[in-house]
Amino acid sequence: MSEVVERLERIERLLVTLNAKIDNFLGYEDLTEKEREELKKMREEVRRGEFVRFEGLFEE
């Protein structure tokens, strides 16, 4: 059980790092308010688990 918790914590840290990199991505500051809202909506969908894995895009 401890190993599972450690893995989840590592994944969480990686996601936080990725989120920070997205925020700092060149051009982010040039997004319109509408684009920022869309990005916020997508992040919320991912947090709720409402996404398709990349591998799933090509399955028939």
Protein Blocks (a to p, Z undefined) as FASTA:
>chain_A
ZZmmmmmmmmmmmmmmmmmmmmmpghklmpcfklmmmmmmmmmmmmnopacdfklmmpZZ
